């Protein structure tokens, strides 16, 4: 496993914005991005990390650490821009009296809008960015925070997907996962999207324009086409051709079942079904899916729960009211209460 070099850790700086009493503090950490250097899209390697903690809390306070992965198109920069009004700070405030926590919000956006928090030769080493760079940076800054030794990985939508994949592949790094409306059960959540006319209409010329060098790259105007291009870049990279990926349709517009199978190979539901050891026995797992989720993410989350409930001692599924991205503050707080053993 790669480790973050000493010079990278020492390169981290912090700017602290302290707001009114009882409001969460926001620290902005500069992460050099050694793991993202020379990424094939030419995206900036240096990123910010937004860290929220209760007011008047010392850096070395032994608080549980939550690494939060935002959904597609969102990042730490949104939380930083919102400052004291960021909903992450409100979660910290909500839990401060009974269960104080520290929440670190990640920036893993790519040219396409998201990375799915995977390592891909078409986008960059975003899984390594989290485990080999962000985690060591947090441990170095909050060195005496004993309970941060094995943090919670959490996220919503694409971030919920990333949280599940990292928890599955990195048992030793994360002792718990909170996945809110995670991308899963791709036949339900993803297949209807890739079957849309605007996706089917993407041409080889469109793909060449999207994967061109950073200064000349041009993405389709259609948002759904851009999304599916980004997902393909994350799920089906061409290993020996940096920046390139396999598209779901051939040059004649015919469906490529072999490419879709590669998507399914990265579906959390498929991973859980194929392996009894997908999660470690010691990991606490919280899944949710909104009752009116317009993407059907609640269906996959419940199916994962049903697969795990007889083999994991600490797993919970909750179906809150509302739509895909409604009430995230309360949903994250509820999930943290469970995985941190307060319920």
C-alpha positions as CSV (number, residue, x, y, z in Angstrom):
1,X,0.0,0.0,0.0
2,X,1.4,3.4,-0.9
3,X,1.9,5.9,1.9
4,X,1.8,9.7,1.7
5,X,5.3,11.0,1.8
6,X,6.6,13.2,4.6
7,X,6.9,16.3,2.4
8,X,3.3,15.9,1.4
9,X,2.1,15.8,4.9
10,X,4.1,18.8,5.9
11,X,2.9,20.7,2.8
12,X,-0.6,20.7,4.3
13,X,-1.8,24.0,5.6
14,X,-4.9,24.9,7.5
15,X,-7.0,28.0,7.5
16,X,-9.6,28.1,10.4
17,X,-12.8,30.0,10.1
18,X,-14.5,30.2,13.6
19,X,-18.0,31.3,13.6
20,X,-20.5,32.2,16.4
21,X,-20.8,30.2,19.6
22,X,-22.4,26.8,19.1
23,X,-21.7,26.9,15.3
24,X,-19.4,24.4,13.8
25,X,-15.8,25.4,13.1
26,X,-14.6,25.0,9.5
27,X,-11.0,24.2,8.7
28,X,-9.8,24.2,5.1
29,X,-6.9,21.9,4.5
30,X,-4.7,22.2,1.4
31,X,-4.0,18.7,0.0
32,X,-1.1,18.8,-2.5
33,X,-2.6,16.0,-4.6
34,X,0.5,13.9,-5.1
35,X,-1.7,10.9,-6.0
36,X,-3.5,13.0,-8.7
37,X,-0.4,14.4,-10.3
38,X,-0.3,13.9,-14.0
39,X,-3.8,12.6,-14.1
40,X,-4.9,11.9,-17.7
41,X,-7.5,14.7,-17.8
42,X,-5.2,17.4,-16.7
43,X,-7.5,18.2,-13.7
44,X,-5.8,20.2,-10.9
45,X,-4.1,17.8,-8.5
46,X,-4.1,20.2,-5.5
47,X,-7.4,20.2,-3.8
48,X,-9.1,21.5,-0.6
49,X,-10.5,19.4,2.2
50,X,-13.3,20.9,4.3
51,X,-13.2,19.8,7.9
52,X,-16.1,20.6,10.3
53,X,-15.9,20.1,14.0
54,X,-17.8,21.4,17.1
55,X,-17.1,24.9,18.3
56,X,-14.3,25.3,20.8
57,X,-12.9,21.9,20.1
58,X,-9.1,21.4,20.1
59,X,-7.4,19.8,17.1
60,X,-6.2,16.9,19.2
61,X,-9.7,16.2,20.7
62,X,-10.4,12.5,20.4
63,X,-13.4,12.8,18.1
64,X,-14.7,10.2,15.7
65,X,-13.7,11.0,12.2
66,X,-16.1,10.9,9.3
67,X,-14.7,11.1,5.7
68,X,-17.6,12.3,3.6
69,X,-17.8,11.8,-0.2
70,X,-20.3,14.2,-2.0
71,X,-22.5,13.2,-4.9
72,X,-21.8,13.7,-8.6
73,X,-20.8,17.3,-9.4
74,X,-20.4,18.3,-5.7
75,X,-17.2,18.7,-3.7
76,X,-15.6,20.2,-0.7
77,X,-15.6,23.6,-2.6
78,X,-19.3,23.8,-2.2
79,X,-19.1,23.3,1.5
80,X,-16.3,25.9,1.8
81,X,-18.4,28.4,-0.2
82,X,-21.4,27.8,2.1
83,X,-19.2,28.3,5.2
84,X,-21.3,28.4,8.4
85,X,-24.4,27.6,6.4
86,X,-23.0,24.3,5.0
87,X,-25.3,21.4,6.1
88,X,-22.3,19.4,7.3
89,X,-21.7,22.0,10.0
90,X,-25.4,21.6,11.0
91,X,-24.9,17.9,11.3
92,X,-21.9,18.5,13.6
93,X,-24.0,21.0,15.6
94,X,-27.0,18.6,15.8
95,X,-24.7,15.8,17.2
96,X,-22.5,18.0,19.4
97,X,-24.0,17.4,22.7
98,X,-24.6,13.7,22.6
99,X,-22.0,12.5,20.0
100,X,-19.4,15.1,18.8
101,X,-17.8,14.2,15.5
102,X,-15.4,15.6,13.0
103,X,-16.5,15.5,9.3
104,X,-14.0,15.9,6.5
105,X,-15.6,16.6,3.1
106,X,-13.6,15.5,0.0
107,X,-13.1,17.1,-3.4
108,X,-12.8,14.3,-6.0
109,X,-14.4,16.0,-9.0
110,X,-13.1,15.4,-12.5
111,X,-13.6,17.1,-15.9
112,X,-16.7,15.0,-16.2
113,X,-18.2,15.9,-12.9
114,X,-17.2,13.0,-10.7
115,X,-14.8,10.1,-10.2
116,X,-17.0,7.6,-8.4
117,X,-14.0,7.6,-6.1
118,X,-12.3,4.9,-8.1
119,X,-8.8,4.4,-9.6
120,X,-9.2,4.8,-13.3
121,X,-6.6,5.2,-16.0
122,X,-9.1,7.4,-17.8
123,X,-9.5,9.9,-14.9
124,X,-7.0,9.4,-12.1
125,X,-6.2,7.6,-8.9
126,X,-9.1,8.9,-6.8
127,X,-9.4,5.9,-4.5
128,X,-5.7,6.2,-3.7
129,X,-6.2,10.0,-3.2
130,X,-8.5,9.2,-0.3
131,X,-6.7,6.3,1.3
132,X,-3.1,7.2,0.6
133,X,-3.2,11.0,0.9
134,X,-6.3,12.4,2.6
135,X,-6.4,9.8,5.4
136,X,-2.7,10.3,6.3
137,X,-3.1,14.0,6.2
138,X,-6.0,13.8,8.6
139,X,-4.2,11.4,10.9
140,X,-1.2,13.7,10.9
141,X,-3.2,16.8,11.8
142,X,-5.3,15.1,14.4
143,X,-2.6,12.7,15.6
144,X,-3.8,12.3,19.2
145,X,-7.4,11.7,18.1
146,X,-7.3,8.0,19.0
147,X,-10.8,7.3,17.7
148,X,-9.8,8.5,14.3
149,X,-7.6,5.5,13.8
150,X,-10.3,3.7,11.8
151,X,-12.7,6.3,10.5
152,X,-16.2,6.2,9.1
153,X,-16.5,6.5,5.3
154,X,-19.8,8.1,4.3
155,X,-21.4,9.6,1.2
156,X,-24.6,10.3,-0.8
157,X,-25.5,9.0,-4.3
158,X,-22.2,8.7,-6.2
159,X,-20.5,9.4,-2.9
160,X,-22.5,6.6,-1.3
161,X,-21.3,4.3,-4.1
162,X,-17.7,5.4,-3.4
163,X,-18.2,4.8,0.3
164,X,-19.4,1.3,-0.2
165,X,-16.6,0.4,-2.6
166,X,-13.9,1.8,-0.3
167,X,-15.4,0.0,2.7
168,X,-15.5,-3.2,0.7
169,X,-12.0,-2.9,-0.7
170,X,-10.3,-1.3,2.3
171,X,-11.5,-3.2,5.4
172,X,-8.5,-2.1,7.4
173,X,-9.1,1.6,6.6
174,X,-12.7,2.1,7.5
175,X,-14.6,0.5,10.4
176,X,-18.0,1.7,9.3
177,X,-19.8,3.0,6.3
178,X,-22.9,5.2,5.9
179,X,-24.3,5.1,2.3
180,X,-27.2,7.4,1.6
181,X,-29.0,6.6,-1.7
182,X,-25.9,4.9,-3.1
183,X,-25.5,4.1,-6.7
184,X,-26.1,0.3,-6.8
185,X,-28.3,-2.3,-8.6
186,X,-27.2,-0.7,-11.9
187,X,-29.9,-2.5,-13.9
188,X,-32.4,-0.2,-12.0
189,X,-30.4,3.0,-11.4
190,X,-28.0,3.1,-14.4
191,X,-29.5,1.1,-17.3
192,X,-32.5,3.4,-17.9
193,X,-30.0,6.3,-18.2
194,X,-27.7,4.7,-20.7
195,X,-30.7,3.6,-22.8
196,X,-31.8,7.2,-23.3
197,X,-31.8,8.7,-26.8
198,X,-29.3,11.4,-26.0
199,X,-26.8,8.8,-24.8
200,X,-27.4,6.5,-27.7
201,X,-26.8,9.6,-30.0
202,X,-23.2,10.2,-28.7
203,X,-20.9,9.7,-31.7
204,X,-17.2,8.7,-32.0
205,X,-16.5,12.4,-32.7
206,X,-18.3,13.4,-29.5
207,X,-16.1,10.9,-27.5
208,X,-13.0,12.2,-29.2
209,X,-13.9,15.7,-28.3
210,X,-14.6,14.8,-24.7
211,X,-11.3,12.9,-24.2
212,X,-9.1,15.5,-26.0
213,X,-6.3,17.3,-24.0
214,X,-7.6,19.6,-21.3
215,X,-7.4,22.9,-23.2
216,X,-9.2,21.6,-26.3
217,X,-11.7,19.1,-24.7
218,X,-15.4,19.7,-25.3
219,X,-18.2,17.8,-23.6
220,X,-21.7,17.3,-25.0
221,X,-24.2,19.9,-24.1
222,X,-26.7,17.3,-23.0
223,X,-26.3,16.7,-19.3
224,X,-27.2,13.0,-19.4
225,X,-24.7,12.3,-22.1
226,X,-22.0,14.1,-20.1
227,X,-22.9,12.0,-17.0
228,X,-22.7,8.7,-18.9
229,X,-19.4,9.6,-20.5
230,X,-18.1,10.3,-17.1
231,X,-19.4,7.0,-15.7
232,X,-17.8,5.1,-18.6
233,X,-14.5,6.9,-17.9
234,X,-14.7,5.6,-14.3
235,X,-16.1,2.1,-14.9
236,X,-14.5,1.0,-18.2
237,X,-11.1,2.6,-18.7
238,X,-8.7,1.2,-21.3
239,X,-5.8,0.3,-19.1
240,X,-3.0,0.8,-21.7
241,X,-4.5,4.1,-23.1
242,X,-4.5,6.8,-20.4
243,X,-7.6,9.0,-20.7
244,X,-9.5,6.6,-22.9
245,X,-12.4,4.3,-22.1
246,X,-14.8,1.8,-23.7
247,X,-18.1,3.3,-24.7
248,X,-21.4,1.4,-24.3
249,X,-22.2,1.5,-28.0
250,X,-20.1,0.5,-31.0
251,X,-19.4,2.7,-34.1
252,X,-22.7,1.4,-35.6
253,X,-24.7,2.2,-32.5
254,X,-25.0,-1.4,-31.3
255,X,-25.2,-2.2,-27.6
256,X,-21.9,-3.6,-26.2
257,X,-22.9,-6.2,-23.6
258,X,-19.2,-6.8,-22.7
259,X,-18.8,-3.2,-21.7
260,X,-22.0,-3.2,-19.7
261,X,-20.8,-6.3,-17.9
262,X,-17.7,-4.3,-16.7
263,X,-20.1,-1.8,-15.2
264,X,-22.0,-4.6,-13.4
265,X,-18.7,-5.9,-12.1
266,X,-18.4,-2.7,-10.1
267,X,-22.0,-2.7,-8.9
268,X,-22.0,-2.9,-5.1
269,X,-25.0,-5.2,-5.1
270,X,-23.1,-7.6,-7.4
271,X,-20.0,-7.4,-5.2
272,X,-22.0,-8.3,-2.1
273,X,-23.8,-11.1,-3.8
274,X,-20.6,-12.6,-5.1
275,X,-18.6,-12.5,-1.9
276,X,-19.6,-13.5,1.6
277,X,-16.5,-11.5,2.7
278,X,-17.4,-8.3,0.9
279,X,-17.5,-6.5,4.3
280,X,-15.5,-7.5,7.4
281,X,-17.5,-8.9,10.3
282,X,-16.4,-5.9,12.4
283,X,-17.6,-3.2,10.1
284,X,-20.9,-1.4,10.9
285,X,-23.0,-0.7,7.8
286,X,-25.8,1.8,7.4
287,X,-27.8,2.1,4.1
288,X,-30.6,4.3,3.3
289,X,-32.8,5.1,0.2
290,X,-35.5,7.7,0.1
291,X,-39.1,6.5,-0.3
292,X,-39.6,8.5,-3.5
293,X,-36.1,8.2,-4.9
294,X,-36.4,9.2,-8.5
295,X,-33.4,7.0,-9.5
296,X,-34.5,3.9,-7.6
297,X,-31.5,4.0,-5.4
298,X,-33.7,2.8,-2.5
299,X,-34.2,-0.5,-4.3
300,X,-30.6,-1.3,-4.5
301,X,-29.8,-0.2,-1.0
302,X,-32.6,-2.4,0.4
303,X,-31.3,-5.4,-1.7
304,X,-27.8,-4.9,-0.3
305,X,-29.3,-4.9,3.2
306,X,-31.2,-8.1,2.5
307,X,-28.0,-9.8,1.4
308,X,-26.2,-8.7,4.5
309,X,-28.7,-8.9,7.3
310,X,-28.0,-12.6,7.9
311,X,-24.3,-12.4,7.7
312,X,-23.4,-9.0,9.2
313,X,-24.1,-8.4,12.9
314,X,-24.3,-4.6,12.5
315,X,-26.2,-3.6,9.5
316,X,-29.2,-1.2,9.2
317,X,-31.5,0.0,6.4
318,X,-33.7,3.0,6.6
319,X,-36.1,4.4,4.1
320,X,-36.7,8.1,4.8
321,X,-39.5,10.1,3.3
322,X,-38.8,12.3,0.3
323,X,-36.7,12.2,-2.8
324,X,-33.1,11.2,-3.7
325,X,-31.3,14.3,-2.2
326,X,-33.9,15.4,0.4
327,X,-33.1,15.8,4.1
328,X,-29.5,14.8,3.9
329,X,-28.6,16.5,7.2
330,X,-31.0,14.3,9.2
331,X,-30.2,11.2,7.2
332,X,-26.4,11.5,7.7
333,X,-26.9,12.2,11.4
334,X,-29.2,9.2,11.8
335,X,-26.6,7.0,10.0
336,X,-23.7,8.2,12.2
337,X,-25.7,7.6,15.4
338,X,-26.0,4.0,14.3
339,X,-22.5,3.2,13.0
340,X,-20.9,4.9,16.0
341,X,-22.8,2.6,18.3
342,X,-25.1,5.1,19.9
343,X,-28.3,3.3,18.9
